[in-house]
Amino acid sequence: MDGNKIYEKLYEMFPDAHCELVYRNAFELMIAVMLSAQTTDNAVNKITPKLFETYPDCYAFSKADIKDVEEHIRTIGLYRNKAKNIISLSQELIERFDGKVPNNMDDLTSLSGIGRKSANVILSECFGKQAIAVDTHVERVSKRLKLAYKNDSVLDVERKLQRKIDHDCWSKAHHLFIFFGRYKCKAKNPDCSNCPFSDFCTYQTQLKRGKKDDKRKNK
């Protein structure tokens, strides 16, 4: 099944797929995306209201005490490193971009704590640019559905999805793959019942291969 057909099937399943991080502007999304690394969007959404009430913009964060920022975000993973990056990023925005979130990949990824995945989310959500941000869900689903190889890097996956899915669908595809990976095609114990891709999914292939191996061992 090619990329566009997979997109169509996923759209039927999750027509309302969207960014689940709560934010009011580009700066808040930038911070939320940074915080979401190795944790859930839900966990981030629980801490950002109070965080942004205390530090409403990059100017406030640039002068923040790192221990106080850590205290605000200590319930999520890697909070010490993330607190450091938030303050550094805020200072960089003021010094280099007049306090504004840049709207291109090179400038975004030059900021502390912002990688290609985060930059793609910001470009798509805040600046209306078609982009595919490859997080753990997008990567897993892409490889299970044979849109990328098992050993492909995150960048390889992004480029292959860009080739296999129509350009004007990239941003929506990103959300569709995330919803499918988050709510159905999970890393462990995926819900394979009534899955439209079970005939060619590599997870199913591995399951069948494992069952055959077990039968041979039990003979």
Phi and psi in degrees as GROMACS dihedral restraints (atoms count N, CA, C in turn):
[ dihedral_restraints ]
;  ai    aj    ak    al  type     phi  dphi    fc
    3     4     5     6     1   -80.3    20    10
    4     5     6     7     1   170.3    20    10
    6     7     8     9     1   -58.7    20    10
    7     8     9    10     1   -40.4    20    10
    9    10    11    12     1   -70.4    20    10
   10    11    12    13     1   -32.7    20    10
   12    13    14    15     1   -71.3    20    10
   13    14    15    16     1   -38.1    20    10
   15    16    17    18     1   -62.4    20    10
   16    17    18    19     1   -43.1    20    10
   18    19    20    21     1   -56.1    20    10
   19    20    21    22     1   -46.1    20    10
   21    22    23    24     1   -62.2    20    10
   22    23    24    25     1   -41.2    20    10
   24    25    26    27     1   -65.6    20    10
   25    26    27    28     1   -43.2    20    10
   27    28    29    30     1   -65.3    20    10
   28    29    30    31     1   -35.7    20    10
   30    31    32    33     1   -64.0    20    10
   31    32    33    34     1   -36.8    20    10
   33    34    35    36     1   -63.6    20    10
   34    35    36    37     1   -36.0    20    10
   36    37    38    39     1   -78.1    20    10
   37    38    39    40     1   -39.2    20    10
   39    40    41    42     1  -133.7    20    10
   40    41    42    43     1    64.2    20    10
   42    43    44    45     1   -61.9    20    10
   43    44    45    46     1   -23.9    20    10
   45    46    47    48     1  -101.0    20    10
   46    47    48    49     1    16.0    20    10
   48    49    50    51     1   -55.4    20    10
   49    50    51    52     1   134.5    20    10
   51    52    53    54     1  -156.9    20    10
   52    53    54    55     1   173.2    20    10
   54    55    56    57     1   -69.6    20    10
   55    56    57    58     1   125.7    20    10
   57    58    59    60     1   -95.9    20    10
   58    59    60    61     1    -1.3    20    10
   60    61    62    63     1   -74.3    20    10
   61    62    63    64     1   137.5    20    10
   63    64    65    66     1   -94.1    20    10
   64    65    66    67     1   126.3    20    10
   66    67    68    69     1  -155.4    20    10
   67    68    69    70     1   160.6    20    10
   69    70    71    72     1  -115.6    20    10
   70    71    72    73     1   -14.6    20    10
   72    73    74    75     1  -158.0    20    10
   73    74    75    76     1   176.0    20    10
   75    76    77    78     1   -63.0    20    10
   76    77    78    79     1   -38.1    20    10
   78    79    80    81     1   -64.9    20    10
   79    80    81    82     1   -44.1    20    10
   81    82    83    84     1   -63.5    20    10
   82    83    84    85     1   -39.2    20    10
   84    85    86    87     1   -64.6    20    10
   85    86    87    88     1   -42.1    20    10
   87    88    89    90     1   -55.9    20    10
   88    89    90    91     1   -46.3    20    10
   90    91    92    93     1   -67.2    20    10
   91    92    93    94     1   -42.4    20    10
   93    94    95    96     1   -63.5    20    10
   94    95    96    97     1   -41.6    20    10
   96    97    98    99     1   -64.0    20    10
   97    98    99   100     1   -42.9    20    10
   99   100   101   102     1   -60.0    20    10
  100   101   102   103     1   -43.8    20    10
  102   103   104   105     1   -67.1    20    10
  103   104   105   106     1   -25.8    20    10
  105   106   107   108     1   -76.3    20    10
  106   107   108   109     1    -7.7    20    10
  108   109   110   111     1   -61.1    20    10
  109   110   111   112     1   125.9    20    10
  111   112   113   114     1    58.9    20    10
  112   113   114   115     1    29.7    20    10
  114   115   116   117     1  -152.3    20    10
  115   116   117   118     1   178.3    20    10
  117   118   119   120     1   -94.3    20    10
  118   119   120   121     1   156.0    20    10
  120   121   122   123     1   -61.2    20    10
  121   122   123   124     1   -37.4    20    10
  123   124   125   126     1   -61.6    20    10
  124   125   126   127     1   -41.1    20    10
  126   127   128   129     1   -64.7    20    10
  127   128   129   130     1   -37.7    20    10
  129   130   131   132     1   -67.5    20    10
  130   131   132   133     1   -43.5    20    10
  132   133   134   135     1   -62.6    20    10
  133   134   135   136     1   -22.8    20    10
  135   136   137   138     1   -75.1    20    10
  136   137   138   139     1   -27.6    20    10
  138   139   140   141     1  -102.8    20    10
  139   140   141   142     1   -21.3    20    10
  141   142   143   144     1   -70.0    20    10
  142   143   144   145     1   -33.0    20    10
  144   145   146   147     1   -56.0    20    10
  145   146   147   148     1   -48.8    20    10
  147   148   149   150     1   -70.6    20    10
  148   149   150   151     1   -36.2    20    10
  150   151   152   153     1   -60.8    20    10
  151   152   153   154     1   -47.2    20    10
  153   154   155   156     1   -76.4    20    10
  154   155   156   157     1   -21.2    20    10
  156   157   158   159     1   -69.4    20    10
  157   158   159   160     1   -39.2    20    10
  159   160   161   162     1   -76.4    20    10
  160   161   162   163     1   -40.1    20    10
  162   163   164   165     1  -127.3    20    10
  163   164   165   166     1    87.7    20    10
  165   166   167   168     1   -75.0    20    10
  166   167   168   169     1   -15.7    20    10
  168   169   170   171     1  -156.1    20    10
  169   170   171   172     1   179.3    20    10
  171   172   173   174     1   -65.5    20    10
  172   173   174   175     1   -27.7    20    10
  174   175   176   177     1   -67.3    20    10
  175   176   177   178     1   -39.4    20    10
  177   178   179   180     1   -69.3    20    10
  178   179   180   181     1   -43.8    20    10
  180   181   182   183     1   -65.4    20    10
  181   182   183   184     1   -34.1    20    10
  183   184   185   186     1   -63.3    20    10
  184   185   186   187     1   -24.2    20    10
  186   187   188   189     1  -105.6    20    10
  187   188   189   190     1     6.5    20    10
  189   190   191   192     1   -71.9    20    10
  190   191   192   193     1   150.7    20    10
  192   193   194   195     1   -80.6    20    10
  193   194   195   196     1   127.5    20    10
  195   196   197   198     1   -60.9    20    10
  196   197   198   199     1   -33.7    20    10
  198   199   200   201     1   -65.5    20    10
  199   200   201   202     1   -34.8    20    10
  201   202   203   204     1   -70.7    20    10
  202   203   204   205     1   -41.0    20    10
  204   205   206   207     1   -63.0    20    10
  205   206   207   208     1   -42.2    20    10
  207   208   209   210     1   -57.7    20    10
  208   209   210   211     1   -42.1    20    10
  210   211   212   213     1   -63.3    20    10
  211   212   213   214     1   -36.1    20    10
  213   214   215   216     1   -67.7    20    10
  214   215   216   217     1   -31.1    20    10
  216   217   218   219     1  -117.3    20    10
  217   218   219   220     1    14.5    20    10
  219   220   221   222     1   -66.4    20    10
  220   221   222   223     1   -14.5    20    10
  222   223   224   225     1   -78.6    20    10
  223   224   225   226     1    -7.8    20    10
  225   226   227   228     1  -110.9    20    10
  226   227   228   229     1   161.4    20    10
  228   229   230   231     1   -65.6    20    10
  229   230   231   232     1   149.4    20    10
  231   232   233   234     1    58.0    20    10
  232   233   234   235     1    33.2    20    10
  234   235   236   237     1   -64.7    20    10
  235   236   237   238     1   -32.0    20    10
  237   238   239   240     1   -66.0    20    10
  238   239   240   241     1   -47.5    20    10
  240   241   242   243     1   -65.8    20    10
  241   242   243   244     1   -38.0    20    10
  243   244   245   246     1   -66.8    20    10
  244   245   246   247     1   -38.4    20    10
  246   247   248   249     1   -62.9    20    10
  247   248   249   250     1   -43.1    20    10
  249   250   251   252     1   -60.6    20    10
  250   251   252   253     1   -44.4    20    10
  252   253   254   255     1   -66.7    20    10
  253   254   255   256     1   -37.5    20    10
  255   256   257   258     1   -60.2    20    10
  256   257   258   259     1   -46.3    20    10
  258   259   260   261     1   -67.1    20    10
  259   260   261   262     1   -44.7    20    10
  261   262   263   264     1   -62.8    20    10
  262   263   264   265     1   -44.4    20    10
  264   265   266   267     1   -60.6    20    10
  265   266   267   268     1   -43.2    20    10
  267   268   269   270     1   -62.2    20    10
  268   269   270   271     1   -42.8    20    10
  270   271   272   273     1   -64.3    20    10
  271   272   273   274     1   -39.1    20    10
  273   274   275   276     1   -66.5    20    10
  274   275   276   277     1   -38.9    20    10
  276   277   278   279     1   -60.3    20    10
  277   278   279   280     1   -42.2    20    10
  279   280   281   282     1   -69.1    20    10
  280   281   282   283     1   -45.6    20    10
  282   283   284   285     1   -70.4    20    10
  283   284   285   286     1   -35.0    20    10
  285   286   287   288     1  -112.0    20    10
  286   287   288   289     1   -22.8    20    10
  288   289   290   291     1  -131.6    20    10
  289   290   291   292     1    23.5    20    10
  291   292   293   294     1    54.2    20    10
  292   293   294   295     1    32.9    20    10
  294   295   296   297     1    78.3    20    10
  295   296   297   298     1     7.5    20    10
  297   298   299   300     1  -105.8    20    10
  298   299   300   301     1   145.3    20    10
  300   301   302   303     1   -73.4    20    10
  301   302   303   304     1   123.4    20    10
  303   304   305   306     1   -68.2    20    10
  304   305   306   307     1   158.6    20    10
  306   307   308   309     1  -115.1    20    10
  307   308   309   310     1    29.7    20    10
  309   310   311   312     1  -142.3    20    10
  310   311   312   313     1   155.9    20    10
  312   313   314   315     1   -60.2    20    10
  313   314   315   316     1   -46.9    20    10
  315   316   317   318     1   -60.6    20    10
  316   317   318   319     1   -46.4    20    10
  318   319   320   321     1   -68.8    20    10
  319   320   321   322     1   -41.3    20    10
  321   322   323   324     1   -61.9    20    10
  322   323   324   325     1   -46.6    20    10
  324   325   326   327     1   -75.5    20    10
  325   326   327   328     1    -5.4    20    10
  327   328   329   330     1   -83.9    20    10
  328   329   330   331     1    -9.0    20    10
  330   331   332   333     1   -86.9    20    10
  331   332   333   334     1   149.3    20    10
  333   334   335   336     1   -58.3    20    10
  334   335   336   337     1   128.9    20    10
  336   337   338   339     1    80.4    20    10
  337   338   339   340     1     1.4    20    10
  339   340   341   342     1  -109.3    20    10
  340   341   342   343     1   110.8    20    10
  342   343   344   345     1   -98.4    20    10
  343   344   345   346     1  -173.9    20    10
  345   346   347   348     1   -63.6    20    10
  346   347   348   349     1   -40.0    20    10
  348   349   350   351     1   -61.2    20    10
  349   350   351   352     1   -49.3    20    10
  351   352   353   354     1   -61.6    20    10
  352   353   354   355     1   -41.3    20    10
  354   355   356   357     1   -62.0    20    10
  355   356   357   358     1   -41.0    20    10
  357   358   359   360     1   -63.5    20    10
  358   359   360   361     1   -38.9    20    10
  360   361   362   363     1   -62.4    20    10
  361   362   363   364     1   -46.0    20    10
  363   364   365   366     1   -63.3    20    10
  364   365   366   367     1   -45.2    20    10
  366   367   368   369     1   -61.7    20    10
  367   368   369   370     1   -39.3    20    10
  369   370   371   372     1   -73.4    20    10
  370   371   372   373     1   -50.5    20    10
  372   373   374   375     1   -73.6    20    10
  373   374   375   376     1   -39.7    20    10
  375   376   377   378     1  -100.8    20    10
  376   377   378   379     1   -24.4    20    10
  378   379   380   381     1  -120.7    20    10
  379   380   381   382     1     5.7    20    10
  381   382   383   384     1    65.8    20    10
  382   383   384   385     1    23.9    20    10
  384   385   386   387     1   -92.9    20    10
  385   386   387   388     1   139.5    20    10
  387   388   389   390     1   -70.2    20    10
  388   389   390   391     1   122.6    20    10
  390   391   392   393     1  -153.8    20    10
  391   392   393   394     1   150.6    20    10
  393   394   395   396     1  -117.7    20    10
  394   395   396   397     1   106.9    20    10
  396   397   398   399     1   -87.8    20    10
  397   398   399   400     1   121.6    20    10
  399   400   401   402     1   -97.0    20    10
  400   401   402   403     1   100.2    20    10
  402   403   404   405     1   -99.7    20    10
  403   404   405   406     1  -169.4    20    10
  405   406   407   408     1   -62.8    20    10
  406   407   408   409     1   -34.7    20    10
  408   409   410   411     1   -70.4    20    10
  409   410   411   412     1   -47.0    20    10
  411   412   413   414     1   -61.3    20    10
  412   413   414   415     1   -42.5    20    10
  414   415   416   417     1   -63.8    20    10
  415   416   417   418     1   -47.1    20    10
  417   418   419   420     1   -61.8    20    10
  418   419   420   421     1   -48.1    20    10
  420   421   422   423     1   -63.7    20    10
  421   422   423   424     1   -43.0    20    10
  423   424   425   426     1   -59.2    20    10
  424   425   426   427     1   -41.1    20    10
  426   427   428   429     1   -76.2    20    10
  427   428   429   430     1   -36.8    20    10
  429   430   431   432     1   -67.4    20    10
  430   431   432   433     1   -32.8    20    10
  432   433   434   435     1   -94.4    20    10
  433   434   435   436     1    13.6    20    10
  435   436   437   438     1    63.7    20    10
  436   437   438   439     1    28.7    20    10
  438   439   440   441     1   -89.1    20    10
  439   440   441   442     1   -10.4    20    10
  441   442   443   444     1  -152.5    20    10
  442   443   444   445     1   160.0    20    10
  444   445   446   447     1   -84.4    20    10
  445   446   447   448     1   158.3    20    10
  447   448   449   450     1   -54.7    20    10
  448   449   450   451     1   -41.1    20    10
  450   451   452   453     1   -95.5    20    10
  451   452   453   454     1     8.7    20    10
  453   454   455   456     1   -64.4    20    10
  454   455   456   457     1   142.7    20    10
  456   457   458   459     1   -74.0    20    10
  457   458   459   460     1   169.7    20    10
  459   460   461   462     1   -59.5    20    10
  460   461   462   463     1   -40.5    20    10
  462   463   464   465     1   -66.7    20    10
  463   464   465   466     1   -38.2    20    10
  465   466   467   468     1   -59.5    20    10
  466   467   468   469     1   -44.8    20    10
  468   469   470   471     1   -61.5    20    10
  469   470   471   472     1   -46.1    20    10
  471   472   473   474     1   -57.6    20    10
  472   473   474   475     1   -48.1    20    10
  474   475   476   477     1   -67.0    20    10
  475   476   477   478     1   -35.9    20    10
  477   478   479   480     1   -69.8    20    10
  478   479   480   481     1   -40.0    20    10
  480   481   482   483     1   -64.2    20    10
  481   482   483   484     1   -37.8    20    10
  483   484   485   486     1   -63.4    20    10
  484   485   486   487     1   -34.2    20    10
  486   487   488   489     1   -76.7    20    10
  487   488   489   490     1   -31.5    20    10
  489   490   491   492     1   -97.4    20    10
  490   491   492   493     1    -8.3    20    10
  492   493   494   495     1  -124.1    20    10
  493   494   495   496     1   138.2    20    10
  495   496   497   498     1   -55.5    20    10
  496   497   498   499     1   140.5    20    10
  498   499   500   501     1   -55.1    20    10
  499   500   501   502     1   -42.2    20    10
  501   502   503   504     1   -74.7    20    10
  502   503   504   505     1     1.7    20    10
  504   505   506   507     1  -110.1    20    10
  505   506   507   508     1    -0.8    20    10
  507   508   509   510     1   -57.5    20    10
  508   509   510   511     1   -50.4    20    10
  510   511   512   513     1   -65.2    20    10
  511   512   513   514     1   -41.6    20    10
  513   514   515   516     1   -67.3    20    10
  514   515   516   517     1   -38.3    20    10
  516   517   518   519     1   -58.7    20    10
  517   518   519   520     1   -40.5    20    10
  519   520   521   522     1   -54.7    20    10
  520   521   522   523     1   -48.3    20    10
  522   523   524   525     1   -69.1    20    10
  523   524   525   526     1   -37.9    20    10
  525   526   527   528     1   -63.7    20    10
  526   527   528   529     1   -44.3    20    10
  528   529   530   531     1   -64.5    20    10
  529   530   531   532     1   -38.9    20    10
  531   532   533   534     1   -64.7    20    10
  532   533   534   535     1   -47.3    20    10
  534   535   536   537     1   -61.4    20    10
  535   536   537   538     1   -42.8    20    10
  537   538   539   540     1   -63.1    20    10
  538   539   540   541     1   -43.5    20    10
  540   541   542   543     1   -71.8    20    10
  541   542   543   544     1   -33.4    20    10
  543   544   545   546     1   -78.2    20    10
  544   545   546   547     1   -37.4    20    10
  546   547   548   549     1  -111.4    20    10
  547   548   549   550     1   -11.0    20    10
  549   550   551   552     1  -134.9    20    10
  550   551   552   553     1   -58.5    20    10
  552   553   554   555     1   -89.4    20    10
  553   554   555   556     1    63.8    20    10
  555   556   557   558     1   -72.3    20    10
  556   557   558   559     1   161.5    20    10
  558   559   560   561     1   -61.9    20    10
  559   560   561   562     1   -44.0    20    10
  561   562   563   564     1  -116.1    20    10
  562   563   564   565     1   139.0    20    10
  564   565   566   567     1    51.0    20    10
  565   566   567   568     1    56.3    20    10
  567   568   569   570     1   -64.4    20    10
  568   569   570   571     1   152.1    20    10
  570   571   572   573     1   -85.0    20    10
  571   572   573   574     1    91.4    20    10
  573   574   575   576     1   -87.4    20    10
  574   575   576   577     1    -7.2    20    10
  576   577   578   579     1   -67.6    20    10
  577   578   579   580     1   132.0    20    10
  579   580   581   582     1    60.8    20    10
  580   581   582   583     1    22.5    20    10
  582   583   584   585     1   -77.6    20    10
  583   584   585   586     1   129.1    20    10
  585   586   587   588     1   -71.7    20    10
  586   587   588   589     1    -5.7    20    10
  588   589   590   591     1  -113.6    20    10
  589   590   591   592     1     7.9    20    10
  591   592   593   594     1   -64.3    20    10
  592   593   594   595     1   -22.7    20    10
  594   595   596   597     1   -67.7    20    10
  595   596   597   598     1   -26.3    20    10
  597   598   599   600     1  -129.4    20    10
  598   599   600   601     1     4.2    20    10
  600   601   602   603     1   -65.2    20    10
  601   602   603   604     1   134.9    20    10
  603   604   605   606     1   -68.1    20    10
  604   605   606   607     1   -26.6    20    10
  606   607   608   609     1   -63.9    20    10
  607   608   609   610     1   -43.6    20    10
  609   610   611   612     1   -65.0    20    10
  610   611   612   613     1   -39.3    20    10
  612   613   614   615     1   -60.6    20    10
  613   614   615   616     1   -42.8    20    10
  615   616   617   618     1   -65.8    20    10
  616   617   618   619     1   -38.1    20    10
  618   619   620   621     1   -62.3    20    10
  619   620   621   622     1   -46.7    20    10
  621   622   623   624     1   -63.8    20    10
  622   623   624   625     1   -39.7    20    10
  624   625   626   627     1   -65.3    20    10
  625   626   627   628     1   -39.5    20    10
  627   628   629   630     1   -65.3    20    10
  628   629   630   631     1   -38.7    20    10
  630   631   632   633     1   -66.1    20    10
  631   632   633   634     1   -38.8    20    10
  633   634   635   636     1   -64.5    20    10
  634   635   636   637     1   -41.0    20    10
  636   637   638   639     1   -63.7    20    10
  637   638   639   640     1   -38.3    20    10
  639   640   641   642     1   -64.7    20    10
  640   641   642   643     1   -39.3    20    10
  642   643   644   645     1   -63.8    20    10
  643   644   645   646     1   -40.8    20    10
  645   646   647   648     1   -64.2    20    10
  646   647   648   649     1   -39.6    20    10
  648   649   650   651     1   -66.6    20    10
  649   650   651   652     1   -32.0    20    10
  651   652   653   654     1   -85.0    20    10
  652   653   654   655     1    -5.1    20    10
